[in-house]
Amino acid sequence: MKKSVMKKDSLLNLINNMLIVLPSPINLNIFWNFGSLLGLCIIIQILTGLFLSMHYVANVNLSFFSIIHLMNDVNYGWLIRLIHMNGASMFFICIYLHIGRGLYYQSYKLKKTWNIGVLLLLILMMTAFLGYVLPWGQMSFWGATVITNLLSVVPYFGVSLVEWLWGGFSVNNNTLMRFYSFHFLFPFILVVFIIIHLIYLHDLGSNNPLGLKSNYYKIIFHNYYSIKDLMGMMILLMILLIVVFLNPYMLGDSENFLEANSLVTPVHIQPEWYFLFAYTILRCISNKLLGVLFLFFSILILLILPFLKLNKFQSLSFYPINQILFWMFFNIMLMLTWLGMQVVEYPFIFLSQFYMLIYFLYYLLDYYFKLFWDYLN
């Protein structure tokens, strides 16, 4: 009896320390809301995914039709699927804004929290890719074929690795079953890393817009920031439902309304919009190995930032030139995403190479302009 009471008390104390009396900087702005919004997104995706898994059939002959059955015959199946499908887009919008805030306010000075966050991004990308294959439409099948083929660049073991992943000599039923299993498993791994991310965040403390130490001037999390987070969640849910009810296929590809056919290649193979910036970098390099390396480096470059020399100030609010660079970088990301939708021909190839160069150049220029500004001041 005493042990159960002690466990209950310790759990209440943990919740109290992490969500109620958590000391938080007094000057946090709206961009600090995206952490809680990401928490809401993962809950929505796990719950809707659980209900979808009850009706989904992982078989190349039945998967496409199980989706049709889900949409037409299952009570509110259409709603659950459309929330899950568009919820993935909302997830990536929130995580990209979350990372953008981290870059702007140099949150990467909290090394452990930042590195776990980058690992979370990679796991999320893998989970989303696996999920995109499951409807077994044309773009699902060919997207899986193109992306899994990238592993063939691994020296000596590349071809064997691809065949092992496929479970055969092409994307087939074994591949679909494996992708379904991993897509179901990865969100729970994601939750574990989210908990680790939060533990480091609460241990090291949160950054703030000024980038200054605020240990002696903090306020409790509830109800000052919990109300702001609740408002953000309501806005996110409202936007998600507006998209679901008014234009649910706005962010999808029309090719996925056709059943997968290995004999008919789509005119233009492309992944979902949230992968397009990396996909543009991949395909604008003619050498396959270099393309794959630059593809991974476009994400992994975030891991380098915590090991750079810290500047005098930890916010771009004090670096006017870097603020201009940051918003240029924001537009570069938009351009790379748009270029990923275009056909592989002139002038799109040249533009992709140009914006890829500026994308990587940004990190270098941002660092040296900060050093230059520190030197002047």
C-alpha positions as CSV (number, residue, x, y, z in Angstrom):
1,M,0.0,0.0,0.0
2,K,2.8,2.4,1.0
3,K,4.7,1.6,-2.2
4,S,1.7,2.4,-4.5
5,V,1.2,5.7,-2.6
6,M,4.8,6.6,-3.0
7,K,4.8,5.8,-6.7
8,K,1.6,7.9,-7.1
9,D,3.3,10.8,-5.2
10,S,6.5,10.6,-7.3
11,L,4.4,10.6,-10.5
12,L,2.5,13.6,-9.3
13,N,5.7,15.4,-8.3
14,L,7.2,14.6,-11.7
15,I,4.1,16.1,-13.5
16,N,4.2,19.0,-11.2
17,N,7.9,19.7,-11.8
18,M,7.7,19.3,-15.6
19,L,4.4,20.9,-16.5
20,I,3.2,23.2,-13.6
21,V,6.0,24.8,-11.6
22,L,8.7,24.3,-14.3
23,P,10.8,27.6,-14.2
24,S,10.6,29.2,-17.6
25,P,12.2,32.4,-19.0
26,I,9.8,35.4,-18.7
27,N,10.4,36.6,-22.3
28,L,9.4,33.6,-24.4
29,N,7.5,34.5,-27.6
30,I,5.1,32.6,-29.9
31,F,7.9,30.7,-31.6
32,W,8.4,28.7,-28.4
33,N,4.9,27.2,-28.9
34,F,5.9,24.8,-31.6
35,G,7.4,22.3,-29.1
36,S,4.0,21.7,-27.5
37,L,2.3,21.7,-31.0
38,L,4.7,18.9,-32.0
39,G,3.6,17.0,-29.0
40,L,0.0,17.4,-30.1
41,C,0.9,16.3,-33.6
42,I,2.5,13.0,-32.4
43,I,-0.6,12.2,-30.3
44,I,-2.9,12.8,-33.3
45,Q,-0.7,10.7,-35.6
46,I,-0.5,7.8,-33.1
47,L,-4.2,7.7,-32.4
48,T,-5.4,8.0,-36.0
49,G,-2.7,5.6,-37.1
50,L,-3.9,3.0,-34.6
51,F,-7.4,3.1,-35.9
52,L,-6.2,3.0,-39.5
53,S,-4.1,-0.1,-38.8
54,M,-7.3,-1.9,-37.8
55,H,-8.6,-1.8,-41.4
56,Y,-5.4,-1.7,-43.4
57,V,-4.2,-4.8,-45.2
58,A,-0.4,-5.0,-46.0
59,N,-0.7,-6.9,-49.3
60,V,0.2,-5.6,-52.8
61,N,-3.1,-7.0,-54.2
62,L,-5.3,-5.6,-51.4
63,S,-3.6,-2.5,-49.9
64,F,-4.9,0.0,-52.4
65,F,-8.5,-1.4,-52.1
66,S,-8.3,-1.5,-48.3
67,I,-7.8,2.2,-48.4
68,I,-10.9,2.6,-50.7
69,H,-12.9,0.4,-48.3
70,L,-11.7,2.5,-45.3
71,M,-12.7,5.7,-47.1
72,N,-16.1,4.5,-48.3
73,D,-17.4,1.8,-45.9
74,V,-15.9,2.4,-42.5
75,N,-17.7,4.8,-40.2
76,Y,-15.7,8.0,-40.2
77,G,-12.9,6.2,-41.8
78,W,-12.5,9.0,-44.4
79,L,-12.1,11.5,-41.5
80,I,-9.5,9.4,-39.7
81,R,-7.4,8.9,-42.8
82,L,-7.6,12.5,-44.0
83,I,-6.6,13.7,-40.5
84,H,-3.7,11.3,-40.5
85,M,-2.6,12.3,-44.0
86,N,-2.8,16.0,-43.4
87,G,-1.5,15.7,-39.9
88,A,1.8,14.5,-41.3
89,S,2.1,17.8,-43.2
90,M,1.2,19.8,-40.1
91,F,3.9,17.8,-38.2
92,F,6.5,18.9,-40.7
93,I,5.4,22.5,-40.8
94,C,5.7,22.6,-37.0
95,I,9.1,20.9,-36.9
96,Y,10.6,23.1,-39.6
97,L,9.4,26.2,-37.8
98,H,10.8,24.7,-34.6
99,I,14.2,24.2,-36.2
100,G,14.1,27.6,-37.8
101,R,13.5,29.2,-34.4
102,G,16.4,27.2,-33.0
103,L,18.7,28.5,-35.8
104,Y,17.5,32.1,-35.4
105,Y,18.0,32.2,-31.6
106,Q,21.0,29.8,-31.6
107,S,19.3,27.2,-29.4
108,Y,22.0,24.7,-30.6
109,K,24.2,26.0,-27.8
110,L,22.2,23.4,-25.7
111,K,24.2,20.6,-27.4
112,K,22.5,17.5,-26.0
113,T,18.9,18.9,-26.5
114,W,19.8,20.0,-30.1
115,N,21.5,16.7,-31.1
116,I,18.6,14.6,-29.8
117,G,16.3,16.9,-31.8
118,V,18.2,16.3,-35.0
119,L,17.9,12.6,-34.4
120,L,14.2,13.0,-33.9
121,L,14.0,14.8,-37.3
122,L,15.7,11.8,-39.0
123,I,13.4,9.3,-37.3
124,L,10.4,11.4,-38.2
125,M,11.5,11.5,-41.9
126,M,12.0,7.8,-42.0
127,T,8.5,7.2,-40.4
128,A,6.8,9.6,-42.9
129,F,8.6,8.0,-45.9
130,L,7.4,4.5,-44.8
131,G,3.9,5.8,-44.3
132,Y,3.8,7.3,-47.8
133,V,4.4,3.9,-49.3
134,L,1.5,2.1,-47.6
135,P,-1.4,3.4,-49.8
136,W,0.3,1.5,-52.6
137,G,-0.5,4.1,-55.3
138,Q,1.7,4.9,-58.2
139,M,3.7,7.6,-56.5
140,S,4.0,5.4,-53.3
141,F,5.5,2.5,-55.3
142,W,7.8,4.5,-57.5
143,G,8.9,6.8,-54.6
144,A,9.8,3.6,-52.6
145,T,11.7,2.2,-55.6
146,V,13.8,5.4,-56.1
147,I,14.5,6.2,-52.5
148,T,15.5,2.6,-51.4
149,N,17.7,2.4,-54.5
150,L,19.9,5.1,-52.9
151,L,21.3,2.4,-50.6
152,S,23.0,0.8,-53.6
153,V,25.8,3.5,-53.4
154,V,27.2,1.8,-50.3
155,P,30.5,0.2,-51.5
156,Y,30.6,-3.6,-51.8
157,F,27.3,-4.2,-49.9
158,G,25.0,-1.7,-51.6
159,V,23.1,-4.1,-54.0
160,S,22.8,-6.8,-51.3
161,L,21.6,-4.2,-48.8
162,V,18.8,-3.0,-51.2
163,E,17.7,-6.6,-52.0
164,W,17.7,-7.4,-48.3
165,L,15.5,-4.3,-47.6
166,W,13.2,-5.2,-50.5
167,G,13.0,-8.9,-49.5
168,G,13.5,-9.7,-53.1
169,F,14.8,-8.3,-56.4
170,S,12.2,-5.5,-56.6
171,V,9.8,-3.6,-54.4
172,N,7.2,-6.3,-53.7
173,N,4.9,-7.7,-51.1
174,N,7.7,-8.4,-48.6
175,T,8.8,-4.8,-48.9
176,L,5.3,-3.5,-48.2
177,M,4.9,-5.7,-45.1
178,R,8.2,-4.6,-43.7
179,F,7.4,-1.0,-44.3
180,Y,4.1,-1.4,-42.6
181,S,5.7,-3.0,-39.5
182,F,8.4,-0.3,-39.3
183,H,5.9,2.5,-39.8
184,F,3.9,1.1,-36.9
185,L,7.0,0.7,-34.7
186,F,8.9,4.0,-35.3
187,P,6.4,6.4,-33.7
188,F,6.9,4.6,-30.4
189,I,10.7,5.0,-30.8
190,L,10.0,8.6,-31.6
191,V,8.1,9.0,-28.3
192,V,11.1,7.6,-26.4
193,F,13.4,10.1,-28.0
194,I,10.9,12.9,-27.4
195,I,11.0,12.1,-23.6
196,I,14.8,12.1,-23.7
197,H,14.6,15.4,-25.6
198,L,12.4,16.9,-22.9
199,I,14.5,15.6,-20.0
200,Y,17.6,17.3,-21.5
201,L,15.5,20.5,-22.1
202,H,14.2,20.6,-18.5
203,D,17.7,19.7,-17.1
204,L,19.6,22.3,-19.2
205,G,16.8,24.9,-19.3
206,S,15.2,26.7,-22.2
207,N,16.8,29.3,-24.4
208,N,15.1,32.7,-24.7
209,P,14.8,35.4,-27.4
210,L,17.6,37.5,-25.9
211,G,19.9,34.5,-25.5
212,L,20.8,35.6,-22.0
213,K,21.0,33.6,-18.8
214,S,17.7,34.0,-17.0
215,N,18.2,31.7,-14.0
216,Y,17.3,34.6,-11.6
217,Y,14.3,35.9,-13.5
218,K,11.9,33.1,-14.3
219,I,8.2,32.4,-14.0
220,I,6.3,29.1,-13.5
221,F,5.1,27.3,-16.6
222,H,1.4,27.0,-15.5
223,N,-0.6,29.0,-16.1
224,Y,1.5,31.7,-18.0
225,Y,2.7,29.4,-20.8
226,S,0.2,26.6,-20.6
227,I,-2.6,29.0,-21.7
228,K,-0.4,30.1,-24.7
229,D,0.2,26.5,-25.6
230,L,-3.5,25.7,-25.4
231,M,-4.3,28.6,-27.7
232,G,-1.7,27.4,-30.2
233,M,-3.1,23.9,-30.1
234,M,-6.6,25.2,-30.8
235,I,-5.3,27.2,-33.8
236,L,-3.4,24.2,-35.1
237,L,-6.5,21.9,-34.8
238,M,-8.6,24.6,-36.6
239,I,-6.2,24.8,-39.5
240,L,-6.0,21.0,-39.8
241,L,-9.7,20.6,-39.8
242,I,-10.2,23.4,-42.4
243,V,-7.7,21.6,-44.7
244,V,-9.4,18.2,-44.1
245,F,-12.9,19.5,-44.8
246,L,-12.2,21.9,-47.6
247,N,-9.2,20.7,-49.6
248,P,-7.8,17.5,-48.1
249,Y,-5.7,16.5,-51.2
250,M,-4.2,20.0,-51.6
251,L,-0.7,18.7,-50.5
252,G,-0.9,15.3,-52.1
253,D,-0.1,13.9,-55.5
254,S,-2.8,12.9,-58.0
255,E,-0.7,9.9,-59.2
256,N,-1.5,8.2,-55.9
257,F,-5.2,7.8,-56.9
258,L,-3.9,5.2,-59.3
259,E,-3.0,1.7,-58.1
260,A,0.7,0.9,-58.1
261,N,1.8,-0.5,-61.5
262,S,5.5,-1.6,-62.0
263,L,5.0,-1.4,-65.8
264,V,3.9,2.2,-66.0
265,T,6.4,4.9,-64.7
266,P,4.9,8.3,-63.8
267,V,6.1,11.2,-65.9
268,H,7.5,12.9,-62.9
269,I,8.4,11.0,-59.7
270,Q,8.6,13.1,-56.6
271,P,8.1,12.5,-52.8
272,E,5.8,14.4,-50.5
273,W,6.4,18.2,-50.3
274,Y,8.2,18.1,-46.9
275,F,11.1,16.0,-48.6
276,L,11.3,18.1,-51.7
277,F,14.2,20.4,-50.6
278,A,16.4,17.4,-49.9
279,Y,15.2,15.6,-53.1
280,T,16.2,18.7,-55.2
281,I,19.7,18.5,-53.8
282,L,19.8,14.8,-54.5
283,R,18.8,15.0,-58.2
284,C,20.7,18.1,-59.2
285,I,24.0,16.3,-58.8
286,S,24.7,13.9,-61.7
287,N,27.0,11.6,-59.7
288,K,24.8,9.2,-57.6
289,L,27.2,8.8,-54.7
290,L,27.8,12.5,-54.3
291,G,24.0,13.2,-54.6
292,V,23.3,10.8,-51.8
293,L,26.1,12.2,-49.6
294,F,24.8,15.8,-50.1
295,L,21.3,14.6,-49.5
296,F,22.2,13.3,-46.0
297,F,24.6,16.2,-45.3
298,S,21.7,18.7,-45.9
299,I,20.2,17.3,-42.7
300,L,23.3,16.2,-40.8
301,I,24.9,19.7,-41.1
302,L,22.7,20.6,-38.2
303,L,24.8,18.4,-36.0
304,I,27.9,20.5,-36.7
305,L,26.4,23.8,-35.3
306,P,26.7,23.0,-31.6
307,F,30.5,22.5,-32.0
308,L,31.1,25.9,-33.6
309,K,32.6,28.7,-31.5
310,L,29.9,30.5,-29.5
311,N,29.4,34.2,-30.3
312,K,29.0,37.1,-27.9
313,F,25.3,37.1,-28.4
314,Q,23.0,34.1,-28.7
315,S,20.3,35.7,-30.8
316,L,20.2,37.1,-34.4
317,S,18.4,40.1,-32.9
318,F,21.9,41.5,-32.3
319,Y,23.3,40.6,-35.8
320,P,21.5,42.7,-38.5
321,I,23.4,41.2,-41.4
322,N,22.7,37.6,-40.2
323,Q,19.0,38.5,-39.9
324,I,19.0,39.3,-43.7
325,L,20.9,36.0,-44.3
326,F,18.4,34.0,-42.3
327,W,15.4,35.3,-44.3
328,M,17.3,34.6,-47.5
329,F,17.8,31.1,-46.2
330,F,14.1,30.8,-45.6
331,N,13.4,31.8,-49.2
332,I,16.1,29.3,-50.4
333,M,14.2,26.5,-48.6
334,L,11.0,27.6,-50.4
335,M,12.8,27.7,-53.8
336,L,14.4,24.2,-53.3
337,T,10.9,22.9,-52.4
338,W,9.4,24.4,-55.5
339,L,12.2,23.2,-57.7
340,G,11.7,19.7,-56.5
341,M,8.2,19.8,-58.1
342,Q,9.6,20.7,-61.6
343,V,10.8,18.5,-64.4
344,V,14.5,17.7,-64.7
345,E,15.4,20.0,-67.5
346,Y,16.9,23.5,-68.1
347,P,16.6,26.0,-66.4
348,F,15.5,24.0,-63.4
349,I,18.7,21.9,-63.1
350,F,20.8,25.0,-63.1
351,L,18.6,26.8,-60.6
352,S,18.6,23.7,-58.3
353,Q,22.4,23.6,-58.4
354,F,22.6,27.3,-57.7
355,Y,20.2,27.2,-54.7
356,M,21.9,24.1,-53.4
357,L,25.2,25.9,-53.3
358,I,23.7,28.9,-51.5
359,Y,21.9,26.5,-49.1
360,F,25.3,25.1,-47.8
361,L,27.0,28.4,-48.1
362,Y,24.5,30.0,-45.7
363,Y,25.9,28.0,-42.7
364,L,29.4,29.2,-43.5
365,L,28.5,32.9,-44.1
366,D,26.2,32.9,-41.0
367,Y,29.1,31.8,-38.8
368,Y,31.8,34.2,-40.3
369,F,29.5,37.2,-40.3
370,K,28.8,36.7,-36.6
371,L,32.5,36.6,-35.9
372,F,33.0,39.7,-38.0
373,W,30.2,41.5,-36.1
374,D,31.6,40.4,-32.8
375,Y,35.0,41.7,-33.8
376,L,33.5,45.1,-34.7
377,N,31.8,45.3,-31.3
